[in-house]
Amino acid sequence: MAAVLRGHVDAVLLTGGMAHSTKLVEAVTESVRWIAPVSTYPGEDELQALSEGTLRVLRGEEVAQDFGKMGLSN
């Protein structure tokens, strides 16, 4: 994304359960800190967010997105 944004990145955010891993956060931070400041927001709400999103689609409140058709090709 840094290339697409032409280097204008405000921050790199690490979220979810993975942000609890000090070793992982340190490794990612070391690799990307030159792009932008790194912030972590640990939590374990991924499954709840996925289930709530699925319910919104099933209830017709939201349209499902197909990220497999984003124009990316090999």
PyMOL Python script that loads the backbone (N, CA, C, O; Angstrom):
from pymol import cmd

cmd.read_pdbstr("""\
ATOM      1  N   MET A   1       0.814  -1.191   0.000  1.00  0.00           N
ATOM      2  CA  MET A   1       0.000   0.000   0.000  1.00  0.00           C
ATOM      3  C   MET A   1       0.859   1.257   0.000  1.00  0.00           C
ATOM      4  O   MET A   1       0.439   2.292  -0.519  1.00  0.00           O
ATOM      5  N   ALA A   2       2.043   1.184   0.568  1.00  0.00           N
ATOM      6  CA  ALA A   2       2.892   2.371   0.590  1.00  0.00           C
ATOM      7  C   ALA A   2       3.195   2.839  -0.825  1.00  0.00           C
ATOM      8  O   ALA A   2       3.267   4.041  -1.079  1.00  0.00           O
ATOM      9  N   ALA A   3       3.372   1.897  -1.750  1.00  0.00           N
ATOM     10  CA  ALA A   3       3.636   2.269  -3.137  1.00  0.00           C
ATOM     11  C   ALA A   3       2.401   2.914  -3.764  1.00  0.00           C
ATOM     12  O   ALA A   3       2.512   3.932  -4.447  1.00  0.00           O
ATOM     13  N   VAL A   4       1.239   2.331  -3.536  1.00  0.00           N
ATOM     14  CA  VAL A   4      -0.006   2.875  -4.084  1.00  0.00           C
ATOM     15  C   VAL A   4      -0.277   4.263  -3.517  1.00  0.00           C
ATOM     16  O   VAL A   4      -0.766   5.143  -4.226  1.00  0.00           O
ATOM     17  N   LEU A   5       0.038   4.458  -2.253  1.00  0.00           N
ATOM     18  CA  LEU A   5      -0.184   5.745  -1.595  1.00  0.00           C
ATOM     19  C   LEU A   5       0.974   6.716  -1.832  1.00  0.00           C
ATOM     20  O   LEU A   5       0.991   7.818  -1.285  1.00  0.00           O
ATOM     21  N   ARG A   6       1.932   6.300  -2.645  1.00  0.00           N
ATOM     22  CA  ARG A   6       3.110   7.117  -2.989  1.00  0.00           C
ATOM     23  C   ARG A   6       3.846   7.605  -1.746  1.00  0.00           C
ATOM     24  O   ARG A   6       4.318   8.740  -1.687  1.00  0.00           O
ATOM     25  N   GLY A   7       3.930   6.725  -0.762  1.00  0.00           N
ATOM     26  CA  GLY A   7       4.675   7.031   0.444  1.00  0.00           C
ATOM     27  C   GLY A   7       3.944   7.879   1.467  1.00  0.00           C
ATOM     28  O   GLY A   7       4.485   8.148   2.539  1.00  0.00           O
ATOM     29  N   HIS A   8       2.733   8.304   1.163  1.00  0.00           N
ATOM     30  CA  HIS A   8       1.968   9.148   2.085  1.00  0.00           C
ATOM     31  C   HIS A   8       1.125   8.272   3.017  1.00  0.00           C
ATOM     32  O   HIS A   8      -0.099   8.214   2.904  1.00  0.00           O
ATOM     33  N   VAL A   9       1.807   7.599   3.932  1.00  0.00           N
ATOM     34  CA  VAL A   9       1.153   6.703   4.879  1.00  0.00           C
ATOM     35  C   VAL A   9       1.190   7.357   6.250  1.00  0.00           C
ATOM     36  O   VAL A   9       2.257   7.734   6.734  1.00  0.00           O
ATOM     37  N   ASP A  10       0.030   7.491   6.876  1.00  0.00           N
ATOM     38  CA  ASP A  10      -0.034   8.124   8.194  1.00  0.00           C
ATOM     39  C   ASP A  10       0.438   7.200   9.300  1.00  0.00           C
ATOM     40  O   ASP A  10       1.111   7.634  10.235  1.00  0.00           O
ATOM     41  N   ALA A  11       0.085   5.923   9.194  1.00  0.00           N
ATOM     42  CA  ALA A  11       0.428   4.978  10.250  1.00  0.00           C
ATOM     43  C   ALA A  11       0.228   3.555   9.755  1.00  0.00           C
ATOM     44  O   ALA A  11      -0.543   3.297   8.831  1.00  0.00           O
ATOM     45  N   VAL A  12       0.940   2.645  10.394  1.00  0.00           N
ATOM     46  CA  VAL A  12       0.733   1.213  10.188  1.00  0.00           C
ATOM     47  C   VAL A  12       0.091   0.704  11.479  1.00  0.00           C
ATOM     48  O   VAL A  12       0.650   0.872  12.563  1.00  0.00           O
ATOM     49  N   LEU A  13      -1.077   0.084  11.359  1.00  0.00           N
ATOM     50  CA  LEU A  13      -1.803  -0.387  12.535  1.00  0.00           C
ATOM     51  C   LEU A  13      -1.789  -1.903  12.591  1.00  0.00           C
ATOM     52  O   LEU A  13      -2.120  -2.571  11.611  1.00  0.00           O
ATOM     53  N   LEU A  14      -1.411  -2.438  13.724  1.00  0.00           N
ATOM     54  CA  LEU A  14      -1.451  -3.878  13.962  1.00  0.00           C
ATOM     55  C   LEU A  14      -2.565  -4.122  14.961  1.00  0.00           C
ATOM     56  O   LEU A  14      -2.545  -3.592  16.071  1.00  0.00           O
ATOM     57  N   THR A  15      -3.545  -4.934  14.558  1.00  0.00           N
ATOM     58  CA  THR A  15      -4.719  -5.129  15.394  1.00  0.00           C
ATOM     59  C   THR A  15      -4.988  -6.603  15.633  1.00  0.00           C
ATOM     60  O   THR A  15      -4.313  -7.474  15.085  1.00  0.00           O
ATOM     61  N   GLY A  16      -5.973  -6.859  16.449  1.00  0.00           N
ATOM     62  CA  GLY A  16      -6.430  -8.221  16.669  1.00  0.00           C
ATOM     63  C   GLY A  16      -5.536  -9.006  17.593  1.00  0.00           C
ATOM     64  O   GLY A  16      -4.692  -8.456  18.300  1.00  0.00           O
ATOM     65  N   GLY A  17      -5.741 -10.300  17.570  1.00  0.00           N
ATOM     66  CA  GLY A  17      -4.999 -11.199  18.436  1.00  0.00           C
ATOM     67  C   GLY A  17      -3.504 -11.180  18.175  1.00  0.00           C
ATOM     68  O   GLY A  17      -2.709 -11.354  19.099  1.00  0.00           O
ATOM     69  N   MET A  18      -3.114 -10.970  16.918  1.00  0.00           N
ATOM     70  CA  MET A  18      -1.683 -10.971  16.598  1.00  0.00           C
ATOM     71  C   MET A  18      -0.938  -9.844  17.294  1.00  0.00           C
ATOM     72  O   MET A  18       0.266  -9.956  17.525  1.00  0.00           O
ATOM     73  N   ALA A  19      -1.619  -8.775  17.630  1.00  0.00           N
ATOM     74  CA  ALA A  19      -0.968  -7.644  18.283  1.00  0.00           C
ATOM     75  C   ALA A  19      -0.576  -7.954  19.722  1.00  0.00           C
ATOM     76  O   ALA A  19       0.112  -7.152  20.353  1.00  0.00           O
ATOM     77  N   HIS A  20      -0.997  -9.097  20.254  1.00  0.00           N
ATOM     78  CA  HIS A  20      -0.579  -9.530  21.586  1.00  0.00           C
ATOM     79  C   HIS A  20       0.819 -10.141  21.565  1.00  0.00           C
ATOM     80  O   HIS A  20       1.455 -10.257  22.613  1.00  0.00           O
ATOM     81  N   SER A  21       1.302 -10.531  20.393  1.00  0.00           N
ATOM     82  CA  SER A  21       2.604 -11.186  20.277  1.00  0.00           C
ATOM     83  C   SER A  21       3.715 -10.151  20.177  1.00  0.00           C
ATOM     84  O   SER A  21       3.892  -9.515  19.138  1.00  0.00           O
ATOM     85  N   THR A  22       4.450  -9.991  21.249  1.00  0.00           N
ATOM     86  CA  THR A  22       5.553  -9.024  21.271  1.00  0.00           C
ATOM     87  C   THR A  22       6.565  -9.329  20.177  1.00  0.00           C
ATOM     88  O   THR A  22       7.047  -8.422  19.501  1.00  0.00           O
ATOM     89  N   LYS A  23       6.885 -10.603  20.005  1.00  0.00           N
ATOM     90  CA  LYS A  23       7.869 -11.000  18.995  1.00  0.00           C
ATOM     91  C   LYS A  23       7.396 -10.620  17.589  1.00  0.00           C
ATOM     92  O   LYS A  23       8.177 -10.096  16.795  1.00  0.00           O
ATOM     93  N   LEU A  24       6.134 -10.880  17.281  1.00  0.00           N
ATOM     94  CA  LEU A  24       5.597 -10.541  15.969  1.00  0.00           C
ATOM     95  C   LEU A  24       5.543  -9.029  15.769  1.00  0.00           C
ATOM     96  O   LEU A  24       5.932  -8.528  14.714  1.00  0.00           O
ATOM     97  N   VAL A  25       5.068  -8.309  16.769  1.00  0.00           N
ATOM     98  CA  VAL A  25       4.973  -6.849  16.670  1.00  0.00           C
ATOM     99  C   VAL A  25       6.357  -6.252  16.454  1.00  0.00           C
ATOM    100  O   VAL A  25       6.515  -5.353  15.628  1.00  0.00           O
ATOM    101  N   GLU A  26       7.354  -6.730  17.176  1.00  0.00           N
ATOM    102  CA  GLU A  26       8.721  -6.220  17.009  1.00  0.00           C
ATOM    103  C   GLU A  26       9.245  -6.503  15.611  1.00  0.00           C
ATOM    104  O   GLU A  26       9.876  -5.638  15.004  1.00  0.00           O
ATOM    105  N   ALA A  27       8.995  -7.697  15.089  1.00  0.00           N
ATOM    106  CA  ALA A  27       9.473  -8.065  13.749  1.00  0.00           C
ATOM    107  C   ALA A  27       8.807  -7.208  12.670  1.00  0.00           C
ATOM    108  O   ALA A  27       9.474  -6.700  11.769  1.00  0.00           O
ATOM    109  N   VAL A  28       7.499  -7.057  12.772  1.00  0.00           N
ATOM    110  CA  VAL A  28       6.792  -6.245  11.779  1.00  0.00           C
ATOM    111  C   VAL A  28       7.220  -4.790  11.892  1.00  0.00           C
ATOM    112  O   VAL A  28       7.452  -4.135  10.877  1.00  0.00           O
ATOM    113  N   THR A  29       7.327  -4.282  13.099  1.00  0.00           N
ATOM    114  CA  THR A  29       7.740  -2.894  13.314  1.00  0.00           C
ATOM    115  C   THR A  29       9.112  -2.645  12.706  1.00  0.00           C
ATOM    116  O   THR A  29       9.325  -1.631  12.042  1.00  0.00           O
ATOM    117  N   GLU A  30      10.033  -3.555  12.926  1.00  0.00           N
ATOM    118  CA  GLU A  30      11.385  -3.419  12.371  1.00  0.00           C
ATOM    119  C   GLU A  30      11.335  -3.328  10.846  1.00  0.00           C
ATOM    120  O   GLU A  30      12.116  -2.594  10.239  1.00  0.00           O
ATOM    121  N   SER A  31      10.424  -4.067  10.233  1.00  0.00           N
ATOM    122  CA  SER A  31      10.337  -4.107   8.778  1.00  0.00           C
ATOM    123  C   SER A  31       9.620  -2.906   8.160  1.00  0.00           C
ATOM    124  O   SER A  31       9.898  -2.539   7.018  1.00  0.00           O
ATOM    125  N   VAL A  32       8.698  -2.293   8.912  1.00  0.00           N
ATOM    126  CA  VAL A  32       7.871  -1.247   8.288  1.00  0.00           C
ATOM    127  C   VAL A  32       7.986   0.134   8.920  1.00  0.00           C
ATOM    128  O   VAL A  32       7.355   1.073   8.437  1.00  0.00           O
ATOM    129  N   ARG A  33       8.758   0.288   9.967  1.00  0.00           N
ATOM    130  CA  ARG A  33       8.799   1.592  10.642  1.00  0.00           C
ATOM    131  C   ARG A  33       9.304   2.713   9.742  1.00  0.00           C
ATOM    132  O   ARG A  33       9.043   3.884  10.021  1.00  0.00           O
ATOM    133  N   TRP A  34      10.019   2.384   8.670  1.00  0.00           N
ATOM    134  CA  TRP A  34      10.493   3.409   7.736  1.00  0.00           C
ATOM    135  C   TRP A  34       9.342   3.984   6.909  1.00  0.00           C
ATOM    136  O   TRP A  34       9.456   5.071   6.343  1.00  0.00           O
ATOM    137  N   ILE A  35       8.241   3.246   6.846  1.00  0.00           N
ATOM    138  CA  ILE A  35       7.083   3.702   6.078  1.00  0.00           C
ATOM    139  C   ILE A  35       6.291   4.729   6.880  1.00  0.00           C
ATOM    140  O   ILE A  35       5.935   5.790   6.368  1.00  0.00           O
ATOM    141  N   ALA A  36       6.017   4.402   8.146  1.00  0.00           N
ATOM    142  CA  ALA A  36       5.204   5.262   9.010  1.00  0.00           C
ATOM    143  C   ALA A  36       5.293   4.734  10.435  1.00  0.00           C
ATOM    144  O   ALA A  36       5.739   3.609  10.657  1.00  0.00           O
ATOM    145  N   PRO A  37       4.871   5.542  11.395  1.00  0.00           N
ATOM    146  CA  PRO A  37       4.839   5.058  12.776  1.00  0.00           C
ATOM    147  C   PRO A  37       3.921   3.833  12.898  1.00  0.00           C
ATOM    148  O   PRO A  37       2.906   3.730  12.209  1.00  0.00           O
ATOM    149  N   VAL A  38       4.298   2.919  13.779  1.00  0.00           N
ATOM    150  CA  VAL A  38       3.528   1.691  13.985  1.00  0.00           C
ATOM    151  C   VAL A  38       2.798   1.778  15.318  1.00  0.00           C
ATOM    152  O   VAL A  38       3.398   2.102  16.344  1.00  0.00           O
ATOM    153  N   SER A  39       1.500   1.488  15.298  1.00  0.00           N
ATOM    154  CA  SER A  39       0.695   1.452  16.517  1.00  0.00           C
ATOM    155  C   SER A  39       0.024   0.095  16.623  1.00  0.00           C
ATOM    156  O   SER A  39      -0.338  -0.513  15.616  1.00  0.00           O
ATOM    157  N   THR A  40      -0.139  -0.372  17.849  1.00  0.00           N
ATOM    158  CA  THR A  40      -0.805  -1.661  18.061  1.00  0.00           C
ATOM    159  C   THR A  40      -2.091  -1.453  18.850  1.00  0.00           C
ATOM    160  O   THR A  40      -2.164  -0.624  19.757  1.00  0.00           O
ATOM    161  N   TYR A  41      -3.097  -2.229  18.478  1.00  0.00           N
ATOM    162  CA  TYR A  41      -4.389  -2.228  19.146  1.00  0.00           C
ATOM    163  C   TYR A  41      -4.784  -3.679  19.383  1.00  0.00           C
ATOM    164  O   TYR A  41      -5.605  -4.231  18.651  1.00  0.00           O
ATOM    165  N   PRO A  42      -4.193  -4.302  20.417  1.00  0.00           N
ATOM    166  CA  PRO A  42      -4.474  -5.714  20.663  1.00  0.00           C
ATOM    167  C   PRO A  42      -5.941  -5.949  21.018  1.00  0.00           C
ATOM    168  O   PRO A  42      -6.598  -5.115  21.641  1.00  0.00           O
ATOM    169  N   GLY A  43      -6.411  -7.075  20.612  1.00  0.00           N
ATOM    170  CA  GLY A  43      -7.776  -7.474  20.916  1.00  0.00           C
ATOM    171  C   GLY A  43      -8.030  -8.823  20.277  1.00  0.00           C
ATOM    172  O   GLY A  43      -7.207  -9.331  19.516  1.00  0.00           O
ATOM    173  N   GLU A  44      -9.139  -9.378  20.583  1.00  0.00           N
ATOM    174  CA  GLU A  44      -9.469 -10.671  20.003  1.00  0.00           C
ATOM    175  C   GLU A  44     -10.917 -10.664  19.555  1.00  0.00           C
ATOM    176  O   GLU A  44     -11.687 -11.569  19.876  1.00  0.00           O
ATOM    177  N   ASP A  45     -11.273  -9.635  18.814  1.00  0.00           N
ATOM    178  CA  ASP A  45     -12.649  -9.472  18.382  1.00  0.00           C
ATOM    179  C   ASP A  45     -12.868  -9.876  16.929  1.00  0.00           C
ATOM    180  O   ASP A  45     -13.928  -9.599  16.368  1.00  0.00           O
ATOM    181  N   GLU A  46     -11.874 -10.534  16.306  1.00  0.00           N
ATOM    182  CA  GLU A  46     -11.985 -10.869  14.889  1.00  0.00           C
ATOM    183  C   GLU A  46     -13.190 -11.754  14.600  1.00  0.00           C
ATOM    184  O   GLU A  46     -13.945 -11.495  13.663  1.00  0.00           O
ATOM    185  N   LEU A  47     -13.368 -12.795  15.403  1.00  0.00           N
ATOM    186  CA  LEU A  47     -14.478 -13.724  15.151  1.00  0.00           C
ATOM    187  C   LEU A  47     -15.824 -13.050  15.366  1.00  0.00           C
ATOM    188  O   LEU A  47     -16.771 -13.306  14.621  1.00  0.00           O
ATOM    189  N   GLN A  48     -15.919 -12.207  16.360  1.00  0.00           N
ATOM    190  CA  GLN A  48     -17.166 -11.482  16.584  1.00  0.00           C
ATOM    191  C   GLN A  48     -17.447 -10.550  15.412  1.00  0.00           C
ATOM    192  O   GLN A  48     -18.586 -10.469  14.952  1.00  0.00           O
ATOM    193  N   ALA A  49     -16.433  -9.847  14.923  1.00  0.00           N
ATOM    194  CA  ALA A  49     -16.623  -8.947  13.787  1.00  0.00           C
ATOM    195  C   ALA A  49     -17.046  -9.719  12.541  1.00  0.00           C
ATOM    196  O   ALA A  49     -17.920  -9.268  11.800  1.00  0.00           O
ATOM    197  N   LEU A  50     -16.430 -10.883  12.306  1.00  0.00           N
ATOM    198  CA  LEU A  50     -16.813 -11.707  11.152  1.00  0.00           C
ATOM    199  C   LEU A  50     -18.256 -12.179  11.267  1.00  0.00           C
ATOM    200  O   LEU A  50     -19.004 -12.131  10.291  1.00  0.00           O
ATOM    201  N   SER A  51     -18.653 -12.633  12.456  1.00  0.00           N
ATOM    202  CA  SER A  51     -20.017 -13.134  12.612  1.00  0.00           C
ATOM    203  C   SER A  51     -21.037 -12.003  12.491  1.00  0.00           C
ATOM    204  O   SER A  51     -22.105 -12.195  11.909  1.00  0.00           O
ATOM    205  N   GLU A  52     -20.722 -10.836  13.030  1.00  0.00           N
ATOM    206  CA  GLU A  52     -21.642  -9.705  12.911  1.00  0.00           C
ATOM    207  C   GLU A  52     -21.782  -9.254  11.460  1.00  0.00           C
ATOM    208  O   GLU A  52     -22.876  -8.904  11.018  1.00  0.00           O
ATOM    209  N   GLY A  53     -20.672  -9.262  10.717  1.00  0.00           N
ATOM    210  CA  GLY A  53     -20.728  -8.915   9.303  1.00  0.00           C
ATOM    211  C   GLY A  53     -21.558  -9.913   8.517  1.00  0.00           C
ATOM    212  O   GLY A  53     -22.324  -9.525   7.635  1.00  0.00           O
ATOM    213  N   THR A  54     -21.414 -11.184   8.826  1.00  0.00           N
ATOM    214  CA  THR A  54     -22.195 -12.223   8.157  1.00  0.00           C
ATOM    215  C   THR A  54     -23.678 -12.038   8.435  1.00  0.00           C
ATOM    216  O   THR A  54     -24.501 -12.162   7.528  1.00  0.00           O
ATOM    217  N   LEU A  55     -24.024 -11.742   9.679  1.00  0.00           N
ATOM    218  CA  LEU A  55     -25.431 -11.510  10.029  1.00  0.00           C
ATOM    219  C   LEU A  55     -26.001 -10.310   9.271  1.00  0.00           C
ATOM    220  O   LEU A  55     -27.146 -10.351   8.822  1.00  0.00           O
ATOM    221  N   ARG A  56     -25.214  -9.250   9.126  1.00  0.00           N
ATOM    222  CA  ARG A  56     -25.695  -8.081   8.381  1.00  0.00           C
ATOM    223  C   ARG A  56     -25.994  -8.448   6.934  1.00  0.00           C
ATOM    224  O   ARG A  56     -26.983  -7.978   6.371  1.00  0.00           O
ATOM    225  N   VAL A  57     -25.153  -9.283   6.325  1.00  0.00           N
ATOM    226  CA  VAL A  57     -25.387  -9.723   4.950  1.00  0.00           C
ATOM    227  C   VAL A  57     -26.633 -10.602   4.887  1.00  0.00           C
ATOM    228  O   VAL A  57     -27.481 -10.408   4.015  1.00  0.00           O
ATOM    229  N   LEU A  58     -26.754 -11.560   5.792  1.00  0.00           N
ATOM    230  CA  LEU A  58     -27.901 -12.461   5.795  1.00  0.00           C
ATOM    231  C   LEU A  58     -29.221 -11.725   6.027  1.00  0.00           C
ATOM    232  O   LEU A  58     -30.263 -12.129   5.512  1.00  0.00           O
ATOM    233  N   ARG A  59     -29.168 -10.653   6.798  1.00  0.00           N
ATOM    234  CA  ARG A  59     -30.377  -9.863   7.070  1.00  0.00           C
ATOM    235  C   ARG A  59     -30.689  -8.866   5.958  1.00  0.00           C
ATOM    236  O   ARG A  59     -31.720  -8.193   5.992  1.00  0.00           O
ATOM    237  N   GLY A  60     -29.796  -8.772   4.974  1.00  0.00           N
ATOM    238  CA  GLY A  60     -30.008  -7.839   3.873  1.00  0.00           C
ATOM    239  C   GLY A  60     -29.643  -6.405   4.207  1.00  0.00           C
ATOM    240  O   GLY A  60     -30.005  -5.485   3.474  1.00  0.00           O
ATOM    241  N   GLU A  61     -28.929  -6.205   5.307  1.00  0.00           N
ATOM    242  CA  GLU A  61     -28.531  -4.861   5.730  1.00  0.00           C
ATOM    243  C   GLU A  61     -27.267  -4.391   5.007  1.00  0.00           C
ATOM    244  O   GLU A  61     -26.943  -3.203   5.011  1.00  0.00           O
ATOM    245  N   GLU A  62     -26.574  -5.321   4.400  1.00  0.00           N
ATOM    246  CA  GLU A  62     -25.281  -5.038   3.774  1.00  0.00           C
ATOM    247  C   GLU A  62     -25.107  -6.002   2.616  1.00  0.00           C
ATOM    248  O   GLU A  62     -25.643  -7.110   2.636  1.00  0.00           O
ATOM    249  N   VAL A  63     -24.358  -5.581   1.607  1.00  0.00           N
ATOM    250  CA  VAL A  63     -24.078  -6.452   0.464  1.00  0.00           C
ATOM    251  C   VAL A  63     -22.715  -7.095   0.670  1.00  0.00           C
ATOM    252  O   VAL A  63     -21.757  -6.420   1.047  1.00  0.00           O
ATOM    253  N   ALA A  64     -22.626  -8.389   0.426  1.00  0.00           N
ATOM    254  CA  ALA A  64     -21.348  -9.095   0.558  1.00  0.00           C
ATOM    255  C   ALA A  64     -20.357  -8.581  -0.480  1.00  0.00           C
ATOM    256  O   ALA A  64     -20.730  -8.319  -1.624  1.00  0.00           O
ATOM    257  N   GLN A  65     -19.117  -8.440  -0.087  1.00  0.00           N
ATOM    258  CA  GLN A  65     -18.057  -7.989  -0.988  1.00  0.00           C
ATOM    259  C   GLN A  65     -17.285  -9.181  -1.510  1.00  0.00           C
ATOM    260  O   GLN A  65     -17.040 -10.137  -0.775  1.00  0.00           O
ATOM    261  N   ASP A  66     -16.898  -9.130  -2.777  1.00  0.00           N
ATOM    262  CA  ASP A  66     -16.081 -10.191  -3.371  1.00  0.00           C
ATOM    263  C   ASP A  66     -14.695  -9.642  -3.621  1.00  0.00           C
ATOM    264  O   ASP A  66     -14.442  -9.043  -4.666  1.00  0.00           O
ATOM    265  N   PHE A  67     -13.792  -9.841  -2.669  1.00  0.00           N
ATOM    266  CA  PHE A  67     -12.452  -9.289  -2.771  1.00  0.00           C
ATOM    267  C   PHE A  67     -11.567 -10.091  -3.726  1.00  0.00           C
ATOM    268  O   PHE A  67     -10.422  -9.714  -3.974  1.00  0.00           O
ATOM    269  N   GLY A  68     -12.085 -11.178  -4.256  1.00  0.00           N
ATOM    270  CA  GLY A  68     -11.354 -11.944  -5.247  1.00  0.00           C
ATOM    271  C   GLY A  68     -11.402 -11.293  -6.614  1.00  0.00           C
ATOM    272  O   GLY A  68     -10.707 -11.732  -7.530  1.00  0.00           O
ATOM    273  N   LYS A  69     -12.202 -10.261  -6.769  1.00  0.00           N
ATOM    274  CA  LYS A  69     -12.353  -9.580  -8.057  1.00  0.00           C
ATOM    275  C   LYS A  69     -11.890  -8.129  -7.968  1.00  0.00           C
ATOM    276  O   LYS A  69     -12.556  -7.227  -8.476  1.00  0.00           O
ATOM    277  N   MET A  70     -10.754  -7.909  -7.325  1.00  0.00           N
ATOM    278  CA  MET A  70     -10.268  -6.556  -7.140  1.00  0.00           C
ATOM    279  C   MET A  70      -9.368  -6.104  -8.280  1.00  0.00           C
ATOM    280  O   MET A  70      -8.678  -5.093  -8.150  1.00  0.00           O
ATOM    281  N   GLY A  71      -9.359  -6.824  -9.389  1.00  0.00           N
ATOM    282  CA  GLY A  71      -8.546  -6.417 -10.508  1.00  0.00           C
ATOM    283  C   GLY A  71      -7.102  -6.837 -10.398  1.00  0.00           C
ATOM    284  O   GLY A  71      -6.263  -6.356 -11.159  1.00  0.00           O
ATOM    285  N   LEU A  72      -6.792  -7.713  -9.479  1.00  0.00           N
ATOM    286  CA  LEU A  72      -5.426  -8.191  -9.323  1.00  0.00           C
ATOM    287  C   LEU A  72      -5.214  -9.413 -10.196  1.00  0.00           C
ATOM    288  O   LEU A  72      -6.042 -10.323 -10.210  1.00  0.00           O
ATOM    289  N   SER A  73      -4.145  -9.435 -10.899  1.00  0.00           N
ATOM    290  CA  SER A  73      -3.852 -10.610 -11.736  1.00  0.00           C
ATOM    291  C   SER A  73      -2.418 -11.040 -11.541  1.00  0.00           C
ATOM    292  O   SER A  73      -1.581 -10.275 -11.060  1.00  0.00           O
ATOM    293  N   ASN A  74      -2.144 -12.280 -11.924  1.00  0.00           N
ATOM    294  CA  ASN A  74      -0.780 -12.812 -11.759  1.00  0.00           C
ATOM    295  C   ASN A  74       0.090 -12.361 -12.890  1.00  0.00           C
ATOM    296  O   ASN A  74       1.272 -12.702 -12.933  1.00  0.00           O
TER     297      ASN A  74
END
""", "prot")
cmd.dss("prot")
cmd.show_as("cartoon", "prot")
cmd.util.cbc("prot")
cmd.orient("prot")
